[in-house]
Amino acid sequence: MSERTALSALSTSPRRWLALAALTLSVLIVGLDGTVINVALPTMAGELHADSAQLQWIGGGYLLALSVAMLPVGLLGDRYGHKRLLLSGITLFGLASLGGALATTPAQVIAARAVLGLGAAAIMPLSMAILPRVFAKEELPRAIAVWTAATALGMPVGPVVGGWLLDHFWWGSVFLFNAPVAALAVAAGLWLLPRDKSKSTKTTIEAPVDAPITAPVAAPFDILGAALGGLGITALVYGTILIPRDGWSAPTVLASLTAAAALLTAFVAREHRTPHPIVDLRLFADRRFLWGTLIAVFVNFAVMGILFVVPQYLQGVLGADAFGTGLRVLPLIGGLMAAAAASEAVVPRLGARTVIALGLALLAAGSLLGATTAPADGYGFAALWLGLTGLGFGLAVVPATSLVMTALPSENTGSGTSLLETVQQLGSVLGVAGLGSLLGYGYLARLHTDGLPAQAADTARDSVSGADAVAARLHDAALTASAHGAFVHGMNLVLLACGAIALLGAVLAAVFLPGRTTCSRTVARGCSRTVAPTASEPAESVA
């Protein structure tokens, strides 16, 4: 079947949208699990007698496993089959969820969360890598928009689901609900996703849904590169996890970050030298991949900062519970979905560079508007700027991701998406650590605890919820007002930083993203005159 005939058959097959539903279902449970556990931590602390360090590693173990495993999993998917490894990751995710629901000690929960991270590391890049094999170039942006919305939807919906489950069931239900969803995703994937062929068969480019996905001939696995990358990422994430507790200047933090820098530098040097790297760093020679990836990091940095601070504001200052907090963050998702729906029509007319820059400008405007929040402002004002940031988020991240996908060689999409997801993940981890420190600085700078007993003052300085508890016990309305004002000040600093990052990203996008005619130096094609490398229309050689 010719490429034109294959794309024609693909465009009339309704199964491609069912296949997309299976892929989005898998990433949705990852997004949900990433935030639903936060709601259950106080309950787990009481029922499992977990101390603060153990609670920290319930989240940290997941993050560490996710970050470390994501880099090599794309290469393994390219080699042994995207569908095979994706379904294995979903199965592992479901089994780990069952293990977490049955856990009776904090150590067992930490282990279950680490295995969940391994499953998620396979799901995220490989589900994205399958998209260009299922959809033609014209429809790929729409598919990426739906996929992106599913990943983002899980973050604010997680507390809603978690709050409802904890209101009706025991703490293990926040794990158990993943299992049937994972089983459904596996069944749908087995039925709908294109099958993998033997690794000795040449990769098929843009095959229809019913056609097989094939993998390239096996090559030696770069064990040294995998070890250097894994250890470097481990040191980086471990040091970052310690920052909220120990501070940036602690010896353990400095030692971990220094080791991370040395190991990752050695990893980059190794990947440049070896003929069979874990990830092909030459992808960064393509402006679409380089700047599309960096822009996606800018976007995720800003949005993760917003999603880090806003739930605390809604609960600690406006008094919403976990369920209500999840509902109140939905304007951001609404803006994202509206932008995702509009991007398919807007990008072909204006070009990816213009739309991405516009999206980042809107994201900056929403963040900077939020940075003017006063302690007396209600939820209506928050809903306004959250909707605006969601709109900018969607307009920027969907075409940026599409732009990156057009730069990937068809036989190495897994490696490319793993590199993209890993860079984004590490950027988000470092961003949350830095913004968390900025929030703490702003909060402590404005909090007044004069006259309080030492223990009460320490509790108030720890968090706004702690200050509220102390104020309620002491009937101290002045402490409540001081804590709320101090937190809003810290939040405004975070939003100001998010706005500045988004604004910088808008400038970089306008200057450096390829326009409608560029010389594309991709690894696979070399350099030729190209036509309009927009998110919905990949560059095609006319030379």
N, C-alpha and C positions, 0 to 999 in steps of 0.2 A: 504494500500500500504506500503510495507517495505521500509526502508531507502534506500537500494540499488536500488530498483525499482524506488523510487521517484527521486533519483539523476540521474538515467539513463534517465528517462523521461525529467528531467530538462536540461540535457546536450544536448538534441536534440531540445529543444524548442527555437525558435528564439525570442519569446516574452520576454525572460529575458534581452536581449539587448535593446529592446524597453522600458522595464521597467527602465533599467539603464538610458536611454536617458531622461525619464521623471524625474528621480531623479536628474540628472546632470543639467537639465534645471532649476529646482527649486533653486539649490545652485548657479547657474551661475548668476541669477538675484540678489541674495544677494551680491555676490562679486562685481557685477557691481555697485549696489546702494551704496556700501561702499565707493567707490572712485569717482563716477560720480558727487556727490553733491559738492565735493571740487572745481570742475571747475566752478560751477554755483554760488559760494558764492559771488564773486565780483559783478556779475550782480544783484543778489538778494539784496545785500547791497544797491545798487543804486535805484532799483525799489521799494523795500519794505521799504526803509529808516531804515534798520536794523543796530543797533550799534554793536560794536565788541563783547560785552557780548552776545547779541542775536545770532550772527553768531557762537560764540563758542558753544552755547547750541543747535544749529541746528545739530552739530556733536555730542556734548556731550549727549544730550537727547537720541539719537539713541544708543549710546554706553552703556549708563546706563541701558536702558530697555533691551537691548540684554544680557548684563552680568547678570542681576538679574534674568531674566525669564528662562535662559537656564538651570539652575541647577534642578528645580523641573519638567520641562517639560518632561524629559525622563521618570520619574516615572509615570507621567500621561499617557504617551504613552504606557508604559508597561501595565498599568491598563485598559485603555479605548480604546486602539487600536492605533498602530503607523500610519496606513494609515489615520484613521479618524482625528487625531490631525495634521498630516502633511498637509493634504488637507485644514484643517481649518486655519493653519498657512499661507499657500500660499494664500488662499482667503483673509485673513486679510491683508497680504502684498499688494495684488492688490487693495483692497479698500482704504488702507492708501495712496497708490500711487495716486489714483484718488483724495483723499482729499488734498494731497500736491499740485497737479497740479491746484486745484481750490482755494488754499489759497490766501488770500489778505493781511494778516498781518504776521509779524514775529512770533507771538505767535501761529498762526494756523500752520505755517510750523514746528515749534518746536513740536507741538502736533502730527502732521502727522509723523514726524520722530521718535518720541517715539513709536507710534503704529507700524511703520515699524520695529523697533527693536524687539518688541514683536513677530511679525510674523517671523522675521529672527531667533529668539531664538527657535521657534518650528521647522523651516525648517532644520537647520544645524544638530542637533543631531539625529532627527528622520529619516531624509533621510539616514544617515549613518547606523542607527540601522536596517533599512530594508534590507540593502545589504546582510548580511549573511542569510536572509530568502529567498532570491531570487537566490543566487549563491551557487554552491557547493564549498567545501574547495579548490579544485584545481583552480577554476576560481576567487575566491574572491580577490586575489591580483590584478588581472587585473581590476576588477570592482572598487576596491579602488583607483587604479592608475588613472582611468578615472574620478572618483568622485573628487579626489584631484586636478587633472589638471583643472577641471571645477571651483573649488573654487579659485584656484590661477589665472586662466585666467581672472576672473572678475576684479582683482585689477589693472593691467596695461591697460586693454581694457576700463575700465570705463572712464578715461580721453579722450580716442579716441571718444567714443560714445558721451560723454558730449560736447566735443569741436565741433563735427559735428552738434549736435542738437542746440547748442547755435548759431552756424553760420547760421542756417536756420530757427529756430523757437524761441519762447519766453522761458524764464527761466523755466516755468512750464513743458516744454517738458521733462526735465530730470526726472521728476516724472512720467509723463504720459506714457512714453515708457514701464514702468514696467507692466502696467495694462494688455495689450494684451498678454504679455509673461506669466504673472501669470495665466490668463484665459486658455492659452494653456497648461500650466503645470498642472492645475487642471483637465482639460479634459483628458489629457494623463494619469494622475494618477488614475482617476476614471476607466478608461478602462484597464490599464495595471497592476496596483499594486494589489497584493493579498488582498482579503477582510479581514476585521476583524470579528472575531466571538465574541460571548458573553463572558464576563469576567469570567464566571463560568467554561469555558472549559479549559482543560489543554493545555499548550503551545505545539505547534507542532515544532519539531526540524528539521531544514533544509527542509522545505516543498517546493515542486515545485511551479513555478510561478502561476499555476492555482489553487493551494491549498490555503486554508485560513490561515491567520495569526491570532492566538488566543492570548488571554491575560490571565494572572493568576487570581486567585480568589482575590477579592478586600480585602484590609487590611486597617486599620485606617490610615488616612493621618496625617503625623507628622507636625502639624501646627506650633508648637513651633520651630522645626528644620527649617522649611521653613522661618519663621520670622527671626530667628537668621542668617541664611545663606543670606537671601535677604538683611537685614540691613547691615550685614558685607560687602557684595559685594558692596552695595550702597555707604557705607562710603569709601571703598577702591577706587572705580572708581571715586567718586566725588572728593576725595583728589587728585587723579592723574590728573584729568581734570584741577584742579586749579594750578598745578605745573608750566606749561608754563607761566602763567600770574603772579603768586604770588611768585614763587620760593619754593625750598624744605624747607626752614626754616620759612616760613610764619606760624603764629599761626593757621589759618584755615586749612592749609595743615597738620600740625603736629597733630591737634585735630582729623581730619578726619582719618588719618592713624593710630593713636593710638586707636580710637574707632573701626576701622576695625580689628585691631589685637585682641582686646578683644572680639569682637562679633564673629569673625571666630574661635577663640580658644574655645569659648563656644559652637559654632556650631559643631566643631569636637568632643568635649566631649559629646554633646547630641547625635550625630549620633552613637557613640560607645555604648551608654547605651540603646537607644530605640530599641525594637524588630522589629520595622517597619520604618527604616530610609529612608530619602529622597534619599540618595545615600549610597551604601554599601562600607564603607571605608576599609572593609576587602579585597577588590579587590587589594589594594596595597600590600597585603601579597604575591601576585603572582608576581614573578620577571618579567614576560612578561609584565604585566600591568604596574607595577611600573616604570621599566626602559624604556619601550616603550613610556609611557606618558611623562616622563621626557625628553627623547630624542626628542620627538615631540615638547616639549616646547623650548628646545635649538634651534631646527631647525627654528621654527616660530619666535623666538626672533631675530635670525640673519637675516632671510629673511625680517621680518617686518622692521628692521633697515635699510636694503638696500632699500626697497621700500619707506621708509620714506624720505631718503636723496637723492636718485638718481633723482627722478623727479624734485626736487629743483635745483639740479646741471644741469640737462639738460635744464631747463628753464632759471635759473638765470645766469649761466656761459656760456653755449653753445648757448643760445638764441632760443631754440625751443619753439613753441607754445604748447598749451594743446594737440592738435591732434597729432602733431609731437612727443611730449613726450611719449604719449601712444605707438606709433609705435616703438620708440627707446628702450622701455623696453621689447619688445617682444623677444629678444634673451634669456632672462631669462626664459620665458615661453617655448621657443623652446628647451632649455636645459632640462627643467622639463619634457616635453613630450617625448623627446628622452630617458631620464632615466626611465620614467614610462613604456615605451614600452620595454626597456631592462631588467627591474627588474624582470619580470615574468620568464625569462629564466635564469637570473643570480642567483637569490636567492636560487632556489632548488639545484644548484651546489655548491655554496659557503656558504650558510647559511645566515640567516638574520643578525647575529652579524657581520660578515665580511663585508657584503654589506652596512649596516648602518654606520659602522665605516669608510668605504671607502667613502661613500657619504658625511659624515661630514668633512672628510679630504679634499675632493674636494671643499666643500663649504667654508672651512677655506682658502684654497689656492686661490679661486676666490676673497674672501673678502680681503685677505692680498695683493693680486696683485692690487686690486682696491685702496688699501690704499697707493700705490705709485704714484697715479695720480698727475700730475703737472698741473698748470693752463693752460699751452700751449697745453696740450694733447687734441686731438680731440675725436670724437665719436667712431672711430674705436677701440681705446684702451678700451673704456667703453664697447663696444659690446663684446669684447673678454672676459673680466672678468665677465660680466653679464651672458654670455653663460655658463661659467664654474661654476658659483654659481648656476645657474638653474639646471645644470647636477647633482651637489652635492645635491641640494634640493630634486630632484626627487628620487635619489638613497637612501636618508636617510628617507624621510618622508613616502614614500609608504610602505616599509617593516615594519617600526616602527608602522604605523597605523594598518597594517595587524596583527602584533604581538599582539597589544592590543586587536584587535577584537577576536583573538583566545582564549583570556583569559576570555571573558565575558560569564557568564551563559546564555544559550539560552533564558531563560524566562525573563531576565533582561537586554537585550541589550540596551534598551532606557536609563535606569539609568546609565549604563556604558559609553555610548557615550556622555551623558550629562556631566558626570564628566570629561571625556577627553576634550570635547570642552570648558567647563568652565575653567579648569586649563590652557588650551592653550590661551584662550581669556584674562584671567587675566595676564598671563605672557607677552602676547603681549602688553597689555595696559601699564604695568609697564615698559616694555622694551622700548617702544616708548618714554615714559616720560623721562626715564633715558638717552636714546640716544639723545633725543631732547635737553636736558640740556647740554650734552657733545658737541653737534654741536654748540650750542650757545656760550659755553665757548671757543671753538676753534676759532669761527668766531670773537668774540670780542677781543681775545688775539692778533690777527694779523691785525685787522682793524685800519687804521690810519685816524683819523678825525680832526687832528690838523688844526686850522685855519678856520674851518667851523663855520657858525652861529649855535647857540645852537639848534634851531629847526631842521635845516638840519642835524646836527650831530646825533640827536636822531633818525631821520628817517633812516639815514644810518645804525645806530647800530641795528635798528629793524629787518632788513632783507637785503639780497643781492639785491632783487628787489627794495627795498626802496633806497639803496645806488645807484643803477643804475639810478633811477629816479632823485635823487639829482645831480648825476654827469652829466646827460644829460642837466638838467636845468642850471647848472653852467659851463658846458663845461669843466669839470674837468676829464681829462683822467687818472690822477694819482689816483683819488678816485675809478674809475672803476677798475683799475688794483689791487688796494689794496683790494677792496671788493671781487673780484673774487679769488684772492690769499688766502684771509682770509677764504672764504667759502670752498675752496678746502681743506685747512688745517683742518677745522672743519669736513668736510666729511671724510677725511682720518682717523681722530681720531675715528669716528663712525665705519668705516669699519674695523679699527684695533680691536676695541672692538668686533665687530661681528665675526671677524676671530678668536679671542681668545676664544670666547664662543663656536664657532663651533669646534675648536680644543680640548677644554676641553670635549665637548660632544663626540668627537671621542674616546678619551681616556676612558671615562666612559663606552661607548658602548662596546669597546673591552674588558674591564675588567668585567663588571657587567651583560651584556645581556646574557641570557641563550644560551648555545651552542647547539650542535646537540643531546646531551643526558643530561638530567637534571631531578631533582626531582621537579615536578610541584605541588606546594601546592595551588591549586585553591580552592575557596570557595565551589564549587559544588562537586569536585572529591576527595579531600583529597590529600595524598601524595603517589605517585607511580612512578615506573621507566617509563620514557617516551622516545619517539623516535622523535628526530629532530624537536623541536618546531620552525620551520622556519615560515616565513610569509605566505608561500604557502602551508605548511603542518603542521597543528596544532598538538599539542602533543596528542598521543593516548596511552592509558594505555596498557601495555603488561604484567602487573603483574597478 
